[in-house]
Amino acid sequence: MVVGSLSPFLSMPGGMLSDRVGRKPLILSSRVNSPVTMLRLTFSKKFGHVLTVRSIGAIGTGLGGGIWGIIGGPAWQTLVADTVPSL
């Protein structure tokens, strides 16, 4: 529940941050964050640690997009919108 509510909550700040910092750094940090958090999740033994690791993964998903869950995020969607020509 925490992860599911944290990612959409951070989508708006993630979109604003992608306008300031750039789309590629946020997408890259999110793509690095996802495998690292999945690896850390494998070695988690307590609920508190699992919650922390999943929350860090949700922050990465909310800011740049993630491999698991929603494909893309605000940074990914704006990169596609800027790249694809309009009709």
C-alpha positions as CSV (number, residue, x, y, z in Angstrom):
1,M,0.0,0.0,0.0
2,V,2.8,2.4,0.8
3,V,4.6,1.7,-2.5
4,G,1.4,2.0,-4.5
5,S,0.6,5.3,-3.0
6,L,4.1,6.7,-3.0
7,S,4.8,6.3,-6.7
8,P,1.8,8.3,-8.1
9,F,2.3,10.9,-5.4
10,L,5.8,11.6,-6.7
11,S,4.8,11.7,-10.3
12,M,4.1,15.4,-10.4
13,P,7.3,16.5,-8.6
14,G,9.1,14.0,-10.9
15,G,7.7,15.8,-13.9
16,M,8.8,19.2,-12.7
17,L,12.2,17.8,-11.8
18,S,12.6,16.3,-15.2
19,D,12.0,19.7,-16.7
20,R,14.8,21.2,-14.6
21,V,17.4,18.5,-14.5
22,G,16.6,16.7,-17.7
23,R,14.9,13.6,-18.7
24,K,17.8,11.3,-19.3
25,P,19.5,11.6,-15.9
26,L,16.2,10.8,-14.1
27,I,15.5,7.8,-16.4
28,L,19.1,6.6,-15.9
29,S,18.9,6.9,-12.1
30,S,15.6,5.1,-12.1
31,R,16.9,2.3,-14.3
32,V,19.9,1.9,-11.9
33,N,17.7,2.1,-8.9
34,S,15.3,-0.7,-9.9
35,P,17.8,-3.6,-10.1
36,V,19.7,-2.4,-7.0
37,T,16.5,-2.4,-5.0
38,M,15.4,-5.8,-6.3
39,L,18.8,-7.2,-5.3
40,R,18.5,-5.6,-1.9
41,L,15.0,-7.1,-1.6
42,T,16.5,-10.5,-2.1
43,F,18.7,-10.2,1.0
44,S,16.0,-8.6,3.2
45,K,15.0,-10.5,6.3
46,K,12.8,-8.1,8.3
47,F,9.6,-6.3,7.3
48,G,11.1,-2.9,8.1
49,H,14.0,-3.5,5.7
50,V,11.6,-4.7,3.0
51,L,9.4,-1.7,3.5
52,T,12.5,0.6,3.2
53,V,13.8,-1.0,0.1
54,R,10.4,-1.1,-1.6
55,S,9.9,2.6,-0.7
56,I,13.2,3.5,-2.3
57,G,12.2,1.6,-5.4
58,A,8.9,3.5,-5.4
59,I,10.7,6.8,-5.2
60,G,12.7,5.8,-8.3
61,T,9.5,4.7,-10.1
62,G,7.8,7.9,-9.2
63,L,10.6,10.2,-10.4
64,G,11.8,8.5,-13.5
65,G,9.9,5.3,-14.2
66,G,10.6,1.8,-13.3
67,I,11.2,-1.6,-14.8
68,W,8.4,-3.2,-12.7
69,G,5.0,-1.8,-12.5
70,I,4.3,1.1,-14.8
71,I,6.6,1.3,-17.8
72,G,7.8,4.8,-17.9
73,G,7.1,7.6,-15.6
74,P,6.9,11.3,-16.0
75,A,10.4,11.7,-17.3
76,W,10.0,8.8,-19.8
77,Q,6.6,10.1,-21.0
78,T,7.9,13.6,-21.6
79,L,11.0,12.2,-23.4
80,V,8.7,10.3,-25.7
81,A,6.4,13.3,-26.2
82,D,9.4,15.5,-27.1
83,T,10.8,12.9,-29.5
84,V,7.7,11.8,-31.4
85,P,6.6,14.2,-34.1
86,S,3.1,15.6,-33.9
87,L,0.6,15.0,-36.6
